[in-house]
Each structure stands twice: as structure tokens, then as C-alpha cells.
């Protein structure tokens, strides 16, 4: 399996299970979905190896006192699109890098370690081919890709897999101080959210009991969220877009909450700048996008000017370079 075309309905159900419970053992997924453990493990592992599903541990950086994420809109010189994107992928601070069709060329999600590192990136760290940029700190997460699920499972299956609801990212700030071993564990889980406690213990040089205790603490404190990040193409959603909405402030919270409940919305945040909301949506095709804009967004009170940018290619998703994997290019 190298791309979404080689998958079927059962693959999509396993992917949905991993979205809801990224560390679920294969025997548990098999029991919930009515499969043999061997089938669930074989199919699930193929999805992971193909990059169509990535299970990662997502660190709530604001909870440990780091700055809020910043969204960048970049315009580059003609003929430099791929060069710019590849340069941005190499920056450790970038979690998402996309090439887009629309009013700007690239979208970048930056996760800064500190205000100093953010200044260094914006002042001196962007590729020289970038001709203009705008930066938009995130004010609030309404929903994130770790919560997105397209509903391929029954209500009972979802209930058997879904983890307890958590506070949104950034809702608590600077409340937790991590020890060096915990930061190292977070870095390991960022690469593989299903990493076993046996391997975590070996990597950290501690006992398995200690590794299990540290992992449970990080999860219980919501410092780390285990996220099953699924390529929308796996669900037949071939059109991704970023919607930038100008919203009157008295309607901002209502618009954010309403849109965040839509199955088309993968991520929705409120931001600073000319637009108050940025929403990442996944849809079947351009006709579906048109229907969503006119039938959903257009009917919301308080929404004014809207800028729509359509995905051309994802170069980095969830901190992983996905260029050339078949999981990032739009069809």
C-alpha cells in the first residue's frame, strides 16, 4: 500500500479507531470492530507504514509555559514554491507546511520554543525567496485535528474507543513543569505515539515501571495528547482548504463553536489580524466546498469577508515531512 487508492472500508474503520484512541492495542481495536487481532494489526500497521495514518504525541506547549502557536501566510517569488516549502520543512519550529492556491502561496504553523526563537525565525529565519508575510498568533483552539473524526464507526464502536474529553489546547497555561526525562519522552512520542513502554524505558534508560508511570502522568495531566493523524484522502476527501473568516467579535465565539462541530472541519482556531478565524476543512471536491461555503458559512451571523485558499500540496503535517509519500499531494 502506497496511497489512499489501495485502501477499503475496513482500512478506513481502523483509521477512525486510531483517531479516537491512538494507543489502543490491536486486540482492543479488533474486538470493537469485529475483526481478528491479526487482521487489525496487519491492516493497521500497513496504514502506519504508508504514512496514511500517523499516531503522534502532541505536546500542549502552552501548558508548559511556551508561547502560543503562530500561523504564517507567505508569498514567494515565481518559481520558488517548492524550494520555499522544503526550506520551511527543515525548520524544527514548523509543525505544518502547505502550498496553496489563492491569495498567498504557503501556510505555515509555527510552534515556538520561546519568544526569542520566534523573533529569530520571523526576523532572520524565513527563506530568502519569501517576498511578503503576515503572522497570526493563535488565541484559542476550538477544535484540533486530534479531535477530528469523519464518523465511519457506529455510535457504540466510537464509545468503546473514544478517550475522555479534554480541555482545549491552550486553555491552561504555564501550569506544568516537565523534568528532562519527561521532555525526552515527549520528543519520542512526537515521533511515534504508539511507542511501547518497553522501548520508551530503553530509550530513557529507566525501568519499564518508571516509563509507564511517567507516560500515565503526562497523559493524565493532558500535557500530551495522543493523536491519530489521518490523511483526508483515505476517507475520499480530496479537497482541503483553509478558510479565513472576518467575524464580528460579538459573534466570534458562537461562530467558532458552531463550525467546530461540523464533520468537515479538521481544525479551527481564533487568531489575531485581519481575520478572526482560521478553519482547515476537508471535503469531497470543489462542489462540496462551494456547498459548504454557501450553505454553512454563508448562513452564520457575523461572518463578513472570507478568504478561501485551497491545498495544492502538504509538505509537512503534524511535524512530519510528508512530501513524496503520496499522503500530501492533492489529486
C-alpha positions as CSV (number, residue, x, y, z in Angstrom):
1,X,0.0,0.0,0.0
2,X,1.5,3.3,-1.1
3,X,-1.6,5.6,-1.3
4,X,-5.2,6.0,-0.4
5,X,-6.4,4.4,-3.7
6,X,-5.3,1.0,-2.3
7,X,-7.5,1.2,0.8
8,X,-11.0,0.0,1.5
9,X,-13.8,0.4,4.0
10,X,-12.2,-1.7,6.7
11,X,-9.0,0.3,6.4
12,X,-11.0,3.5,7.0
13,X,-12.7,2.0,10.0
14,X,-9.3,1.0,11.5
15,X,-8.0,4.5,10.8
16,X,-11.1,6.0,12.5
17,X,-10.3,3.8,15.5
18,X,-6.8,5.1,15.7
19,X,-8.1,8.7,15.5
20,X,-10.2,8.1,18.6
21,X,-7.6,6.0,20.5
22,X,-4.2,6.2,19.0
23,X,-2.6,3.9,21.6
24,X,-5.4,1.3,21.6
25,X,-3.9,-2.3,21.4
26,X,-4.7,-4.1,18.2
27,X,-6.7,-6.7,20.2
28,X,-8.9,-4.0,21.5
29,X,-9.5,-2.5,18.1
30,X,-10.2,-5.9,16.7
31,X,-12.7,-6.7,19.4
32,X,-14.6,-3.4,18.9
33,X,-14.6,-3.7,15.1
34,X,-15.4,-7.4,15.0
35,X,-12.1,-8.4,13.4
36,X,-9.4,-10.9,14.2
37,X,-6.4,-9.4,16.0
38,X,-4.1,-10.5,13.2
39,X,-6.3,-8.7,10.6
40,X,-6.5,-5.5,12.6
41,X,-2.7,-5.5,13.3
42,X,-1.8,-6.2,9.7
43,X,-4.0,-3.6,8.2
44,X,-3.3,-1.0,10.8
45,X,0.4,-1.5,10.5
46,X,0.2,-1.1,6.7
47,X,-1.7,2.2,7.2
48,X,1.0,3.4,9.6
49,X,3.9,2.4,7.3
50,X,2.3,4.0,4.3
51,X,2.0,7.3,6.2
52,X,-1.8,7.5,5.7
53,X,-2.2,7.4,9.5
54,X,0.4,8.7,11.9
55,X,-0.1,8.3,15.6
56,X,1.9,11.0,17.5
57,X,2.0,12.5,20.9
58,X,1.1,16.2,20.7
59,X,2.6,18.4,23.4
60,X,0.4,21.2,24.8
61,X,3.3,23.7,24.7
62,X,1.3,26.5,26.4
63,X,0.6,24.2,29.3
64,X,4.4,24.1,30.0
65,X,4.8,27.8,29.6
66,X,5.8,28.2,25.9
67,X,4.3,30.8,23.6
68,X,1.1,30.2,21.6
69,X,1.4,28.8,18.1
70,X,1.6,31.3,15.2
71,X,0.2,30.9,11.8
72,X,2.1,32.4,8.8
73,X,0.8,33.4,5.4
74,X,3.6,33.7,2.9
75,X,4.0,34.9,-0.6
76,X,7.1,33.9,-2.6
77,X,8.8,34.7,-5.9
78,X,7.6,32.9,-9.0
79,X,9.2,29.5,-9.5
80,X,10.4,29.2,-5.9
81,X,7.3,27.4,-4.4
82,X,8.9,24.0,-3.8
83,X,12.2,25.5,-2.7
84,X,10.5,27.6,-0.1
85,X,8.4,24.8,1.2
86,X,11.3,22.4,1.5
87,X,13.3,25.1,3.4
88,X,10.4,25.6,5.8
89,X,10.1,21.8,6.4
90,X,13.7,21.8,7.7
91,X,12.9,24.3,10.5
92,X,12.3,22.5,13.8
93,X,9.7,25.1,14.8
94,X,7.4,24.3,11.9
95,X,4.6,21.7,12.5
96,X,2.6,22.3,9.3
97,X,3.8,23.5,5.9
98,X,1.4,23.7,2.9
99,X,1.5,25.0,-0.6
100,X,-1.8,26.7,-1.5
101,X,-3.9,28.1,-4.3
102,X,-5.3,31.5,-3.6
103,X,-4.3,34.9,-2.2
104,X,-1.0,33.6,-0.8
105,X,1.4,30.7,-1.6
106,X,2.3,29.0,1.6
107,X,0.7,28.3,5.0
108,X,3.0,27.5,8.0
109,X,2.1,26.6,11.6
110,X,4.9,27.6,13.9
111,X,5.3,26.1,17.4
112,X,7.9,28.3,19.0
113,X,10.0,27.2,22.0
114,X,10.3,30.8,23.2
115,X,9.6,34.4,22.2
116,X,13.3,34.7,21.4
117,X,13.1,31.7,19.0
118,X,10.0,33.2,17.4
119,X,11.7,36.6,16.8
120,X,14.8,34.8,15.4
121,X,12.6,32.9,12.9
122,X,10.5,35.9,11.8
123,X,13.4,38.3,11.6
124,X,16.1,36.1,10.1
125,X,14.9,32.5,9.6
126,X,12.4,32.6,6.7
127,X,13.7,31.5,3.3
128,X,15.1,34.5,1.3
129,X,12.7,33.7,-1.6
130,X,9.8,34.8,0.6
131,X,8.6,38.2,-0.6
132,X,5.9,39.0,2.0
133,X,4.4,37.5,5.1
134,X,1.8,38.0,7.7
135,X,1.8,36.4,11.2
136,X,-1.2,35.5,13.3
137,X,-0.9,34.2,16.9
138,X,-3.5,31.7,17.9
139,X,-5.8,33.0,20.6
140,X,-8.0,29.9,21.1
141,X,-8.3,26.3,19.9
142,X,-11.9,25.4,19.2
143,X,-11.1,22.1,17.7
144,X,-7.9,20.4,16.5
145,X,-7.0,17.6,14.1
146,X,-6.6,15.3,17.1
147,X,-10.4,15.5,17.7
148,X,-11.4,15.3,14.0
149,X,-13.4,12.1,13.1
150,X,-15.5,11.6,10.0
151,X,-17.9,9.1,11.6
152,X,-17.1,5.8,9.8
153,X,-17.8,4.0,13.1
154,X,-21.1,3.3,14.8
155,X,-22.0,5.1,18.0
156,X,-21.3,2.0,20.1
157,X,-17.9,1.5,18.4
158,X,-17.0,5.1,18.9
159,X,-18.0,5.0,22.6
160,X,-15.8,1.9,23.1
161,X,-12.8,3.7,21.7
162,X,-13.2,7.3,22.5
163,X,-11.0,8.8,25.2
164,X,-12.3,11.1,27.9
165,X,-12.9,14.6,26.7
166,X,-10.1,17.0,27.4
167,X,-9.8,20.8,27.8
168,X,-8.8,22.5,24.5
169,X,-5.2,23.2,23.8
170,X,-4.0,26.4,25.4
171,X,-6.9,26.5,27.8
172,X,-4.4,26.2,30.7
173,X,-1.1,28.0,30.6
174,X,2.2,27.5,32.4
175,X,0.8,25.1,35.0
176,X,3.2,22.2,34.5
177,X,7.0,22.0,34.7
178,X,8.5,19.0,33.0
179,X,11.7,17.2,34.0
180,X,14.3,16.4,31.4
181,X,13.2,12.7,31.2
182,X,9.6,13.8,30.6
183,X,10.7,16.2,27.8
184,X,12.7,13.4,26.2
185,X,9.6,11.1,26.4
186,X,7.5,13.8,24.8
187,X,10.0,14.0,22.0
188,X,9.9,10.2,21.5
189,X,6.1,10.2,21.4
190,X,6.1,13.0,18.9
191,X,7.8,10.6,16.5
192,X,5.7,7.6,17.4
193,X,2.7,7.9,19.6
194,X,2.3,4.1,19.8
195,X,5.9,3.5,21.1
196,X,5.7,0.8,23.7
197,X,6.6,1.4,27.3
198,X,9.4,-1.2,26.9
199,X,11.0,0.8,24.2
200,X,10.4,4.1,26.0
201,X,12.1,2.7,29.0
202,X,15.1,1.5,26.9
203,X,15.4,4.9,25.2
204,X,15.3,6.8,28.5
205,X,17.4,4.3,30.5
206,X,14.8,3.7,33.1
207,X,12.7,0.7,34.2
208,X,9.5,-0.1,32.4
209,X,7.5,0.6,35.5
210,X,9.1,4.1,35.7
211,X,8.4,4.7,32.0
212,X,4.7,3.6,32.4
213,X,4.3,5.9,35.4
214,X,5.8,8.9,33.6
215,X,3.6,8.2,30.5
216,X,0.5,7.9,32.6
217,X,1.3,11.2,34.3
218,X,1.9,13.1,31.1
219,X,-1.4,11.8,29.7
220,X,-3.4,12.4,32.9
221,X,-2.2,16.0,33.1
222,X,-3.1,16.5,29.4
223,X,0.5,17.6,28.7
224,X,0.5,15.2,25.8
225,X,-2.5,14.2,23.6
226,X,-2.1,11.1,21.6
227,X,-3.3,12.0,18.1
228,X,-4.2,9.7,15.2
229,X,-3.5,12.0,12.2
230,X,-5.2,10.6,9.1
231,X,-4.7,11.8,5.6
232,X,-8.2,13.0,4.4
233,X,-7.7,11.2,1.1
234,X,-8.1,8.0,3.0
235,X,-11.8,9.0,3.5
236,X,-12.3,10.1,-0.1
237,X,-11.9,13.8,0.9
238,X,-9.7,15.1,-2.0
239,X,-10.2,18.8,-1.4
240,X,-8.6,20.6,1.6
241,X,-8.9,24.3,2.1
242,X,-8.1,27.0,4.7
243,X,-10.9,29.4,5.4
244,X,-10.0,32.8,6.8
245,X,-13.1,34.4,8.2
246,X,-13.7,38.0,9.2
247,X,-16.1,37.7,12.2
248,X,-17.6,40.5,14.3
249,X,-16.3,39.9,17.8
250,X,-19.8,39.7,19.4
251,X,-20.4,36.6,17.2
252,X,-16.9,35.1,17.3
253,X,-17.5,32.5,20.0
254,X,-20.8,31.3,18.5
255,X,-19.3,31.0,15.0
256,X,-16.2,29.2,16.4
257,X,-18.3,26.7,18.4
258,X,-20.8,26.1,15.5
259,X,-18.2,25.4,12.9
260,X,-16.0,23.3,15.2
261,X,-18.9,20.8,15.5
262,X,-19.0,20.2,11.7
263,X,-17.5,17.0,10.4
264,X,-15.9,18.9,7.5
265,X,-13.8,21.0,10.0
266,X,-10.4,19.4,10.9
267,X,-9.0,22.4,12.9
268,X,-10.5,25.7,13.9
269,X,-8.8,28.5,15.8
270,X,-9.3,32.1,16.6
271,X,-6.4,34.4,15.6
272,X,-5.2,38.0,15.5
273,X,-5.0,40.1,12.4
274,X,-7.4,40.9,9.5
275,X,-9.3,37.6,10.1
276,X,-10.6,36.3,13.4
277,X,-11.0,32.6,12.5
278,X,-8.9,30.2,10.5
279,X,-10.6,26.8,9.7
280,X,-9.0,23.9,8.0
281,X,-11.6,21.9,6.2
282,X,-11.6,18.6,4.2
283,X,-14.3,17.9,1.6
284,X,-15.0,15.6,-1.3
285,X,-14.4,18.0,-4.1
286,X,-14.8,21.7,-5.2
287,X,-18.5,21.4,-5.5
288,X,-18.7,20.2,-1.9
289,X,-16.5,23.2,-0.9
290,X,-19.0,25.5,-2.7
291,X,-21.9,24.0,-0.9
292,X,-20.1,24.3,2.5
293,X,-19.4,28.0,1.9
294,X,-22.9,28.9,0.7
295,X,-24.9,26.5,2.9
296,X,-22.9,26.6,6.1
297,X,-20.5,29.5,6.4
298,X,-22.8,31.9,4.5
299,X,-25.7,31.3,6.9
300,X,-23.7,32.3,10.0
301,X,-24.4,35.6,11.7
302,X,-21.5,37.9,12.0
303,X,-19.3,36.5,9.2
304,X,-18.1,39.1,6.7
305,X,-15.2,38.9,4.3
306,X,-13.9,35.3,3.7
307,X,-10.7,34.3,2.1
308,X,-10.5,30.7,0.7
309,X,-7.2,29.1,0.0
310,X,-7.2,25.6,-1.5
311,X,-4.5,23.0,-0.8
312,X,-2.0,22.3,-3.5
313,X,0.4,20.1,-1.6
314,X,1.2,19.3,2.1
315,X,4.9,19.2,2.7
316,X,4.8,18.8,6.5
317,X,1.9,17.6,8.6
318,X,1.9,17.1,12.4
319,X,5.7,17.7,12.4
320,X,6.4,15.0,9.8
321,X,7.8,15.7,6.3
322,X,5.2,14.0,4.0
323,X,6.4,15.3,0.7
324,X,6.9,12.4,-1.7
325,X,4.9,9.9,0.4
326,X,1.7,10.1,-1.6
327,X,-0.1,11.3,1.6
328,X,0.4,15.0,0.9
329,X,-0.3,15.8,-2.7
330,X,-3.8,16.9,-3.7
331,X,-5.1,14.8,-6.6
